[in-house]
């Protein structure tokens, strides 16, 4: 009996040891208080049951295309390209690659991170966004970079900030200095009462839910938010000179440890 107890105790010590070390076995993926739920490292062809090419049907996506040269897998990166396309007679003869998938579900607390680099070009604006399916005036921009800027925008768009023009209470947009040619980890944590933005693991800003009689200030809890990775072109830009790339190394999604 005593031998069995000792053997069981030793076994439990091994279980505890390996379960603890396993959590930090890959420090690149470990986030304190969070558990990795899924990740995409782009080392294999995209799972088309999960990832979809962004449809050009909606106004904001009008430059999206489906040609193979706009989507490339190379060295563990998904490369989305924006380039002049002389065969396209509308949309300023410009097309880009863009993909989408399920991001954060309704009433869910989650953390999403995207490691990406940009080959910037005057006229192009790569973006990483969370968008609901059918709400054109609602968006969480985890990253937007314009032209040759050495900074990115992180912002929130809602009925409150657009239709009601309440962009400063609380502040809905922020600039963060980065070298876009280098890889950075752009992240967002969504809570029932706030959105928290990150760059390279450093908290850059918080957009809180506030008490207000004005509608539409924090509509995110009751929406499924899909992840969009893509690119646009500035209006009236000369597209013949535009070739821009966004290199996406990986995407990871976490949930709080206690919620699993």
HELIX and SHEET records of a PDB file:
HELIX    1   1 UNK A    2  UNK A   23  1                                  22    
HELIX    2   2 UNK A   59  UNK A   61  5                                   3    
HELIX    3   3 UNK A   68  UNK A   70  5                                   3    
HELIX    4   4 UNK A   91  UNK A   93  5                                   3    
HELIX    5   5 UNK A  220  UNK A  222  5                                   3    
HELIX    6   6 UNK A  239  UNK A  241  5                                   3    
HELIX    7   7 UNK A  257  UNK A  259  5                                   3    
SHEET    1   A 4 UNK A  34  UNK A  40  0                                        
SHEET    2   A 4 UNK A 243  UNK A 256 -1                                        
SHEET    3   A 4 UNK A  77  UNK A  84 -1                                        
SHEET    4   A 4 UNK A  71  UNK A  74 -1                                        
SHEET    1   B 6 UNK A  34  UNK A  40  0                                        
SHEET    2   B 6 UNK A 243  UNK A 256 -1                                        
SHEET    3   B 6 UNK A 110  UNK A 119 -1                                        
SHEET    4   B 6 UNK A 184  UNK A 191 -1                                        
SHEET    5   B 6 UNK A 194  UNK A 199 -1                                        
SHEET    6   B 6 UNK A 202  UNK A 208 -1                                        
SHEET    1   C 4 UNK A  34  UNK A  40  0                                        
SHEET    2   C 4 UNK A 243  UNK A 256 -1                                        
SHEET    3   C 4 UNK A  77  UNK A  84 -1                                        
SHEET    4   C 4 UNK A  94  UNK A  96 -1                                        
SHEET    1   D 7 UNK A  52  UNK A  53  0                                        
SHEET    2   D 7 UNK A  99  UNK A 104 -1                                        
SHEET    3   D 7 UNK A 225  UNK A 233 -1                                        
SHEET    4   D 7 UNK A 124  UNK A 131 -1                                        
SHEET    5   D 7 UNK A 139  UNK A 146 -1                                        
SHEET    6   D 7 UNK A 151  UNK A 157 -1                                        
SHEET    7   D 7 UNK A 173  UNK A 177 -1                                        
END                                                                             
